[in-house]
């Protein structure tokens, strides 16, 4: 299990590490970095709970968490 984030949360969406790095650069490594809404960045790791239908980057659409059910009704 890797300790690297699978995604970041900012500006009311989920973003893959590549898009987050492109947006924030080295500031991504600073835990006090804030988005345009004034919120600190959130981090999602592979052991964190994700939606049953998976999670995708709000910028590029890359899948950051695989679905673990076909739809929410299976949960």
HELIX and SHEET records of a PDB file:
HELIX    1   1 UNK A   17  UNK A   24  1                                   8    
HELIX    2   2 UNK A   25  UNK A   29  5                                   5    
HELIX    3   3 UNK A   72  UNK A   74  5                                   3    
SHEET    1   A 3 UNK A  13  UNK A  15  0                                        
SHEET    2   A 3 UNK A   7  UNK A  10 -1                                        
SHEET    3   A 3 UNK A  42  UNK A  44 -1                                        
SHEET    1   B 2 UNK A  55  UNK A  56  0                                        
SHEET    2   B 2 UNK A  63  UNK A  65 -1                                        
END                                                                             
